[in-house]
Amino acid sequence: MRLRIRITGAVQGVGFRPHVYRLAASAGLGGFVQNSFQGVLIEVEGPPRVTRWLEQKLKEAPPAHALVHSFRSEEIPEQGMALFRVDDSDATGEPGAFLLPDLALCPACLAEIRDPHNRRYRYPFTTCTHCGPRYSIVEGIPYDRPLTSMRRFPLCAECEAEYRDPQNRRFHAQTNCCPACGPQLAFWSAEGAVLAGRHEALMAAAQALREGRIVAIKGIGGFHLCCNAKDPAAIRLLRDRKHRPTKPFAVMAAAWHVRPEADRLLRSDQAPIVLIEHRGLLPDEIAPGNPYLGLMSPYSPLHALLLDEFQGPIIATSGNLTDEPICIDEHEALRRLAGIADFFLVHDRPIVRPVDDSIVRFIDGQAVLLRRARGYAPLPFPAPCVLPEMLATGAHMKNTVAFSRGKLVFVSQHLGDLETVPALENHARTLEDLRRTYQLEPRVVGCDLHPDYGSTQAAQQMGLPVEPVQHHEAHVLAGVLEHGIEGAVLGVAWDGTGYGHDKTIWGGEFLVFRDNRFTRAAHLRPFHLPGGEQAVREPRRSLLGVLHEFGRAGLARPLFQANQFDVLQQMLAMGLNCPVTTSAGRLFDAAAALLGLCPVSTFEGEAAMALEFAARRAEPCALPRPSTDWQELFEVLATPTLSVAARAAGFHHALAAMILEQAKQIGIEQVLLTGGCFQNAMLTELAAARLREAGFRVFTHRAMPPNDGSIAAGQILAAALRGQEPSPCA
């Protein structure tokens, strides 16, 4: 018998064709396997029992990194083929294949680059079918070398032989190369002069790090700015040059002692940055006042070799300026990172698109993605139904973009905040990149309800019907999509800012989603933000707005200069540039300012982080009655006889009790906790535990960030629900 098998999903760049070839050839079957625009096409023939065995084997045990979306098999006429082969790719039809994320260095390749007798000894671009760059180098579908940036490096005879050998793990490895035919390193001065090449470049970079210098290193998805993680002076220099006074830096290390669940993530194919408890073994300058450390493994052969040479941990932070995308081109890096980096360790393999490092934190016993990028994006999420082809331009902060195809929603890598022209240009490039690569023909584009966001304006410039989506409704729908939630759900959507239907700033919302419609069931008591956006950078302004509501504004006076306090008081009295908000995020800011933890912040989320870290040091103080009216809570927080830690803990417990009380009043069994406030592990764990004890079914984010990185996915589902009558998911 002869079978035709079509497999879609993340099945290219994972060794699927070699896997099929080995199974079929070892069983004596005939036919072929090839990549296609849709995924992988297999035709196989032989004795019925053996042919069905192969079919079952592919269903039950695909290659390790494969993610099968659909598996369709049909019997077709025999052709008398006795041998099995790998055919050239078929680039016709509608694209259905997934682009695979970049994969971390595998143990076999790591062993090779450390083996003096191996021809790839100390070669920093060693890869195979199990590891190496994918998404960051792909220029088109299907995934073949001519459609990647590796096309610039023709295979030498030895690499070609590996590529053609079915018994070799580099059989049809599109990134295959070696020192004779592949990319090479160079070490540049700050002016771009070549100081060393190949392994000497790596040794020069390690020596510069030992000397306390800052080195910009071109990796897989972009540049890192690096320095010695044990040198406080070097770290302070990097902070000064990057204008990043307190925001934590990530550390890359070759050895670590962490809990098993964190160790598994660090050693995984995704190899994200993992937030672990900081034991004080490294300088405080890495994460000032922060008990957590962002740790990552040397996930590429270049990083592994550098740490082998350096013999210690390094700071590895994104190679960019604040609110700009990371640099991916060495000449661009010379210009944009001028004045920050002393030297540049570069290579000549082009990076097609910037891909930041992913970040994971353990919350409520689960690994939660706070930033979804390298190792995870752009793998899709299953939708509850077949969706029209749509785009979504995402939020203003922590932006991602998304598109739908069939029963899938694809979400891009983290693009960052859209605060600068370079960030907006990168946002536009990413949208165009998705349209070109996947040959999209979207019928509609979803965007944020806020009319002034760059992402909203990008949607309006596409010449397509636009579906504006309320920010917190998008948060809830992202959770519905991630978990496949059916039936009514109460979405507790808490964050810093979201433009509401009433043109005020929402952010402390209790939204009921039932029968594909939203109801704003409750929200936190509103207050005014003196100075509007400036309050995001100055938590003391949020505090002044909160205290003004119940006549205690004088408590905030010591945090301001006298004339500034008086001006802000007049603004509040007259309602000038003092927008109304229900924001839970700004309540966290106000509490942190009241407790003296962070009157003025230097990065987004700093005040809320300080409040959480303080709260973990004490039992909570006496709690007020749970209510969306926070006045009594702030009166307790203003009691100076209680410790700062006890009041910080009390704040978290009070909010968790408030969530439970509202859930009881609203009376819906399923509760979703979503929005940036639920990056706070203490709040999430307290609220989830109370809700579960009371019999509620609780959902929290894991694969999608709770923050605005999930907004684009929610916009897709919202646009689909609105754009069809009756709804496609009804």
N, C-alpha and C positions, 0 to 999 in steps of 0.2 A: 504494500500500500504506500501511497505518497500523501504527506500532510503539508499544508501551507500554514505556517504559524506566524502571526503578526503580534509583536509585543511592543507596547508603548510605555513611556515613563522615562526615568533616569537610567537609561540602558546603553548610553553611548559614553565612552571614556571610562568604563568600569571593567573592561576585559570580557564583555559579553560574547563577542564573536569568537575569541579564542576559547572561551568556555564551551560554547556550542560545538566548535570544531573538534575539540578534544573528546567530548562525549560521543559525537557522531562517528568520528574516525575510529575510536577505540571499539565501538560496537559494530563496525563494518557497514555502516549505513552510507548511502549516497545522497547527493543534493548540494545545497549551498546555504550560506548565511551572508547577509549584507546589511550595512546601515542604510537607513532611508530617512526621508524627511519626517516620517511618522515614528521611527524608532528602530526596531530590528525586524527584518524579514528573514524567515527560515523556510526552506523547502527541503524535506527529508523523505527518503523512501528506503524501504527494505522490508523484511518480514514484519507482519502486523504487530506481533508481540514486542519486538525490539523497537519498532517505530513508536508505539504507544508508550513504551518505557522511557524513551527520550522525551516525549511530550510531558509525561508526568514528572520526570526529573527536573525539567526546566521550570515547571510550575512550583515545585516544592523547594528547590534549592538553586535559585539564581545566584550569580556572583555576589560576593560580600557587599559591595557598595551599590548594587543595583536597587532601584525603587520601581517596581512594576506597577503600572497604573491599569493596564488592560492586557489580557492574554486571550487571543482569539485563534481558534484552530479549525481547519476545515479539510476534508478529504478531497483530493484532486486526482486526475488521471496520472498513472505512472508514466515515467519517461525512460526507464531503464538505466538510470545513473548508478554506477557502482562505487564511485569515489565522491568524497565530500571535499568542498573547497570554500574559501573565503572570497567572495566577489567584491568588485569595486562598489562603492556606495551609489545609491540611486537618489539623485537630488531633484526628483520630480514630485508633484503633488503638494498637498497642504502640510506645512510643518506641524508635527505633533510630538516630536522628540523634546525631551527636557534638556536644558543645559545643566551640567553637573557642577556642584561647587568645587572649589579647590580642596584638595585632600592633603592631609599632613604626611610628612615623611614616614615611610613604612620601615619596619625593623630590618628587612632584607637590604634595602638601599642604604640604611644607616650603617650596617655592617660592612658594606662594600666601600663606602667612602672612608672608613677607618682601617681598612685592610691594605697594608703597604704592597701586597702582592697582587692586588686587583687593579685593573686598568683604569678604574674610576676612583682610585685613591685620591682623596682630597678634592674631588671634583664637585663643585657646589650646585650643579644643575642635574644631578643624578635622579632619575625617576623610573617608574615602570607602570604597568597597567593598574597597580594598586595605590599609587600615590602621585602627588605632583600637582601643578597648576591645571585648572580646567577653565572655569568661568572667567578668570582674569585674562586668559589668552585667546579665547574663542572669538572668531570673527564671523562665524555663520554656522548654519546647520546643513547637512549632518556633520558630526564631530569627526573630522579627518584633518590630517596635518596641513593640507593646502588651505584649510579654512581656520588656521590658528596662526599666531605670530611665530610659531616654530617653522613655518614654511621658509623662512629666511636661512635655515640651516640644513642643507642637504645631508642626508645620512652618509657616513663613511661606510666602507665595505664591511667592517665588523659589526657596526650598528645595523646595517641593512640585513646582515645574516641573522642577527637576533630577531629583527622585526619579522622575518619570514619563517622563523623556526617555531613550529607549533608546540614544541616542548619547552620553549623559553618563556619566562614570565614577561618578557618584553615583546612577545608576539603581538603585532598590531598595536603597540604602545605608541600613540601619536606624539608623545613628548620625548621619545627616546633620543639620546645623544650621548656624547662622551667628550673628553678633552680634545680629541682630534677634529670633531665636526660640530660641536655645540657652542652655546654662548660662553662668554668669558668675562671675568671680572676686571675692573680697573679701579685704581685709587687716585682720586683727584684732589687737588688743592681747592681752597675756597674760590679761586679764580677759574677753575676748570682745567688746570694744567695736569697732565698725566704724570703721576709720581711713581706708580708701580702697576704691574699687571699680573693676572693669574693668581697663583697662591701667594706670591709676594704682596699682592694688594690686600689679601686677607690678613697677612701677618702685620702689614703696616697699619691696618685699621685697628687690630688688637693692641698694638703698641700705642697708638693715639689714645685709645680708651684708658690704658694704664696711666698715661700721662695727664689724665684729667681733661682731655679734649672732648668735644662734641662731634660725633660722626653721623652724618645722614646716610642711611643704608637703604638701597633699593631692594625690596624684597619681592614677594609674590604679587600682592595687590597694591603696592605703593611703597612710599618711603617711611621709615622710622627715623626719629631722632634719638640717638643713643648716647649714653655715657655710663661710667662705672657706677653701679648701684651701691657700692660700698664707700663712695667718695662724696661726703656731704658738700664739699666745695663745688664739685662738678655738678651736682644736682641743683645747687643754688644758682650756679651760672646758667644752667639750662632754663630754670624757672625765670630768671631775670631776662634772658634773651627772648624767651617765648612769651613773656608777659603773662605768666601763669603762676600767680603767687602761691595758691594753696590747692588747686585741683589735683587729685591723686594722679601719680604716674603708674603705669604698668611696669612690671618687672619680668624679664625673661631669664629663666634659670634652667640649667641642665639637670639639677638634682633638687629634690624637695621632700619634705616630710609633712604630709597632709592626710586628711581622712580618706578612706577608700573611695568614697563617691566622688570626691574632688580629683583624686589620683586617676580614676577611670576617665574623667573628662579631659584632663591634661594629656593623657596618652591616647585619646580617641582620634579618629580620622578628622574630626572637626577642630580639635585642639584650640578651644576658645580661651580667652582670658577668664580665669575663675577667681571670684572674690573669696578669699580665705581669711581666717582670723590671723592678724599680724602679731607675731610673738616677740617683736622688738629686736630681732636679729639683724635688721637693716636700719639705716638712718631714718629718723622721724621725718626728714625732709621729703621722703618719697610720698608720704600720705599724711600731712600734718593733722594731728588731732583725730585721726581715723584709725579705728581698731582693725580695719580690713585692708588687705593688700591684694591688688590685682596681679595674679601670677599667670604666666603662660610658658609653655614649653617651646623649645627651639623646633618649630614645626616644619621648617624647610632645611634642605642640606646646607644651604648657605649659613643659616643661623646656627645649625649644629656645629659646623666647622669653626665658625667664629668663636663660639663658646668653648670649644675644645682648645682653641689657641689662647683665648683670653683667660680661661680657668677661673671664671667667677660669674656672678649674675650681672646683668646690664639693665639699665632703664631702656625701654623700647616704647616710646610714645609716638603718636601719629605725626608724620612729617608734613605739617601744615601750619598756617597761622590760624588764630582763633576764628571760628565760623567759616573757614574755607575748606574745600575738599582736600584730601591728601594728594601730594604730588605723585605722579606716575612716570614722568619723563625726566631724565637726568638733566637736560638743559633747562627745562622748566624749574627743576629743583634748585639749580644754581641761582636762578633769579629770585624765586619766591622764598627760599630759605637763606638768602644772603644775610649775613649778620647774626645768624643762629648757629649754623654748622661751621666747624673749623675745617672739616674734610668731608669728602663724599666717597662712599664705596658703592660703585655702580656696576651695571652689566648691560650687555647689548641685546637682551631678549626683551622686545617691546611688551609693555603692559597695555592691554586693550581697554580696560576699564578699571577705575579705582575700586578696591574692595578692602574695607577696614577690617580690623580684628573684631570678632564677636565677643560679647561679654555675658557671663552667666553668674547668677547668684542663687544660692540655695534658700528657698522660702517655703515654709510649710512642708518641709521634708522633700521638696522637689527642686530639680534644677530648672531655673527660670531664665529665659533669654531676656536680658535687658537691652542688648543690641544684637540684631540678627544680620550677620554679614558673612565673612569668610567661613566656609565649612557648612553653611546652612542655606544661604541664598544662592540661586533663585528657585529652589525647590518649591513646588506648589502645595496648596492646601485643597482638600476635597470640598466641593460645594454641595449643598443639599439637593441640587437639581441642575439641569442643563441651563447655563446662563448665556445670554447674548454676549457677543464679543464687545468688551468694554475696557476703557482705561480709567485709572483713578490717579489724581495728582498728589494725594496725601495731605499732610498737615504742614504747618510752618516750622515747627520744631521737630527734631529727630525724624526728619522726613524719609519716607520710602514712597515708591510709586508701585502700582499694581496693574494687572490686566487679567481678564477672564477668557477662558477658552473651554467650551464644553462644560464639564462638571469640575473644572479646576480654577483656582485663583492663584496666580503667580505673583509673588511679592519680591520686589527688588532688594538689593543690599541696602544697608543703612547709608543715607546720603547726607545726614546732618541737618543743621539749622539753616534756613534760607535767609540769612541775615546780610549776605554780601553778594556782590555781583558775580564773583567766581562760583559761589554756591548755587545761584540761580542758573548760571550757564551750565553747570554740571547737571542740575535737575533737568534742564531742557535736553541735554545730550543723552541722558539716561532714557527719557521718554522716547526719543527718536531711535535710540539703540534697540529698545524693545520692539518698536514698530517694524524696524528693518529686519532684525534677526528672526523674529517670529512671523514676519509678513502679516502683521495685524491689519485688519480693516475694521476698527472699532465703530460701533453705531452710536455710542454715547460716552461722555466722559464725566466721572464723578469728581467732586472737589469739596473743599470746606465751605461752610456757609459764610465765613468771614469774607467780605468783598475785597479787602485790601491785601490779603496774603498773596505772596508771589506765586504760590501753588494754584490759587484760585485764578489769578490772571493768566497763568500758563494754560489752564483749561479753557478759558474764554478765547484764547488766541488760536485754538486748534481748528476752528471752523466746524465744530461738531455740536450737537445738542448737549447742553451742560445740565447736570443734576447736582445742585448744591446740597450738601448733607450736613446736618447739625453735628458738631464735633463729638458730643457725648453719645449721641445715637450711633455714630460710627464706632466708637469704643465698644459699645454693647454688641453691635453686630459683628465686630471682629471676634469677640468671645464666642458668640453663637456659631460663627464659622469654624473657629478653632476646635470647639468641642462637639460640633454637630448637635447643639441643643435643640430639642423639639418641645413644643408647647410653650406655655407662658413662662417668662423669666423676669425677675426683678434685677435690673442692672444698677449696681451701686457704682456710679461713674464719678470718681473724685480725682481732680487734677488741678493744675494751676490756672489755666485759661481756656475758655471755649466760647465762641460767639453763640449766644442763645437766640431762640426764635423771637424773644421779646427785645432783642438788640441790647441786652445787658450781658455781662460776663458771667457765664455759668462755670461751675466747677465743683459743686457739692450736690450731685444729683441722684435722685432715686427714680429711675425710669422703668416703667413697666412695658415690656414688649410682648404683645399678645395679638394673635391673628394678623401678623405682619404690620402692626401699627404700634406707635409709641404713645404713652401717656406719662406726663411728668407728675408722678404721684406725690413727690415731696422734694424739698431741697433745704439746704442750710439757710439760716437766717441771713439775709443780705446785709452788706455793709459797703461803705465807700472807700475807694482807693485814691488817696491824694496823690496827684501826679500821674495817674494811670500806669503806663508801662514802666515808669521809673520805680514803682513799688516792687516790681519783680527783682530789681537789683538792690533795693533797700528794704529789707523786711521791717525795719522800724516804721516805714510809712504804712504798711499793712496793719501794724500794731496800733498806730495812731487812728487809722480808720475804724478799727474794732472798738477801741476805747471811747472814741467819739460817740459811738452809738448809745452808750449808757452813761455818758457824763463823767468819764474817768480819764479824759485825754491828758490831764496833767501828769499822769504816771509816765508818759512817754517823753516828757520835756527834757530829762537829762540826756536823752539819746541824740538831741539836736542842738545846733547853735540857736541862741535865743531868737534871732531874727528869722531864721528858717522855720522854727516852730510856729511863730506867730503868723507867718505867711501861709503855712499849710493849714493852720486853724481857720484863717479867713477863707481859704479855698473851700474847706469843708462846710463852713457856715453858709457860703454863697452857692455851693454846688458847682464850682468852676473846675473843670478838668479833674473831676472826682467820680469816675464811672462806678456804677453799682455792680457788686459781684456777690456770688454765692460760693466762691472758690474755697475748697478745702485746702488746696495747696497754699493759698495766701493765709489761711488760718494757721497752718503749720509755721509759716514765716513769722506771723504775729506772735505766736507762742515762743518761738526761739528768740525773738527780739526781747520780749518781756522778761525772759529768764536770763538775758545777758549773754546768750550763746552766739548770736550772729545778727547784730543790728544792721550791718551792711555786708552783702555777699559778693564774692569775687567770681563765682560760677553758679550756674543754674542748679538748684537743689541743695546748695550748701547748708542753708538754714535747717531744712527738714532733716538732712543727714545728721547735723549736730544734735538736733532734738532727739532723734532715735538713739544715737550713741549714748547720750546722757541718760536716757530712760532705761537703758539696759543695766545701769549701775545701782538700781534701788527698787524697793517695793513701792507701789503707787500710794499717793496721798489719798485722803478721803475724797470720794467721788461724788459729784453732783448727780442729780436726777438726769437720766439720759433723755436728751431732747435735741432737736435740730436748732433750738435757740441756745447758742453757746455762751450767753452772758454769764450765767452762774459759774460755768467752767472757768472763764477768764477771771472772775472774781476770786476763785480759789487759787489760780495761778499767780495772782498778784499778792498772795499772802507771803510776806518775807520770812516768817518764822519757819517755813517748811524748806527743806533742801531743794536745790535746783533739780537734782536727779529724781527725787520723789514727785515733784510737780511735773516733770517731763514724763515720767511713767504714768502718772495720773491722767495726763492729757491723752495718752494712747489708749488707756483702759476706758476712758470716758467715751472716746469716739467709737471704740468697738462696741460698747454698750448701746450707744446711739444707733448704730447700724442694726443691731439685733432688735431694738425696740421698734424701729421703722419697719423691719421685715415682718415682725409680728402684726403690726397694724395693717400693713398692706396685704399680708396673707397669701403670698405666692411661695410655693414650696421650693422652687429653684431660684438660687441667688448667685449672681455673677459679680465678682469684685474686679473692677477694671479701672484703668486710668493711672497716671503717673504716681499718685499717692500710694498705690499698692506695689511700688518698688520697695516700699518700707516693709521689711520683713516682720517687724514687731506688730505693726498695725494689721497686716494681712493675717498673721498667725492668730492674734487675739480675736479678730472678727470671725475668722473661719472656724475657730474652735467653739466660740459661743454659739454660732449659727448651727453647727453640727450637733452640739449638745441639745439644742432646742428642736432638732428634727428636720432642719433644712438641708437640702442638697446644695452643696457649695461648689462653685466653679471658680478657679483662678487661672491666670495665664501661665503657660509654660513655653510652648513652641513659638508663640507670638509675644512680643514685649507688651507688658501692661501699659507702657507709655505710648507716645504718639507714633512710634514705629509700626503700630498695628492699624493706624487710622485708614490708610489707603485700602487695606483689605476690607474694612467695614464699609468704606464708600462704595466699593464694588457691589457688595450685597445690597446696600441701600438703593443704589441706582437700579439694580435688577428688580427689586421689590416694587419700586415706584414706576418702572418703565413698561410694565406689562399689565394688561387687564384681561383676565384675572392674573394675579401674580404667578410667575413661573414656579414659585416654591410653595404655593398655597396647598 
